């Protein structure tokens, strides 16, 4: 009796030991899997300046003036052109999208119009933008600013997937500031001014980056009226007194809604022709870069940490599923059921049923043919009578 009771206990202990050994071996195997955390490198220099603005606001001319100012002031700059449709550039670009993508060939190959060709060219260039980032990283210690010129159609860059990819790639590696260029003479109209402010507000909240308002063409019209409208909404309402349309009422309401937006915004007046206001612009860029490091970089780190946390949870869940499957199978080969065999069986059954139905139809048609012939004979006989 004692021998019989001791035997099952020893067998149970051996099974437990073997299970523990299997669990240890599985854990060791899982530990050998190379699943490392994503590493991110961030550099405080250079500062990326992305120049955007409405068509005709003078972005390319303004960027040319920036290049001239950096060369005259011994500021180390790097120039990038992202407009594939421009024919000639007044400055020399270190990285030019036209060297990689041929805009007219894209239009012919994909049968696109001008805007579609620009958008597709930008999408193609964005697929290799990691190489652009690596090139700038190699020269980061030798640069102070990277000046980026965007396509003339502002919506192609600001509201496209490629524009978001390029902006986020810059912002995750370097301090990035968006410079929104405004055509000052045209903004003298309150409706046009409000349209520019709404677009600037949308860019600010979409990119989540510091924004500098650049009132260009101050050699034609001074920008003091715009600064007054931004700081004193009553002055803006006074400019709308002559207009009593629905647009005027809407602009009055929007000016009150954008008051908080104006308070936290840097704005400068420049002239791309004469070069006036360049020092004030770079001073605003330095302040925005500092704001990026204090505010926007913290938000970026939070979003990145949240993304890594979700990615870690997903990996842990997948590893737990894999561990359970390995423990369940005991390390043996498992044949996965794809369901194709069952589908083939169902198809065979359906084919057999279809053949039986065809046989029944043939029999029915043969029997029915005799009946029809008899009816025809009767009809013929009746007519003959």
ABEGO torsion letter per residue (X at the ends): XAAAAAAAAAAAAAAAAAAAAAAAAAAAAAAABBBBBBBBBBBAOBBBBBBBEBBGAGAAAAAAAAAAAAAAAGBBBBBBBABAABABBABBBABBAAAABBAAAAAAAAGBBAAAAAAAAAAAAAAAAAAAAAAAAAAAAABABBBBBBBABAAAAAABAAAAAAAAAAAAABBBBBBBBBBAAAAABAAAAAAAAAAAAAAAAAAGBBBBBBBBGAAABBAAAAAAAAABAAAAAAAAAABABAAAAAAAAAAAAAAAAAAABBBBBBBAAAGBGAAAAAAAAAAAAAAAAAAAAAAAAAAAAAAAAAAAAAAAAAAAAAAAAAAAAGGBBBBBBAGAAAAAAAAAAAAAAAAAAAAAAAAAAAAAAAAAAAAAAAAAAAAAX
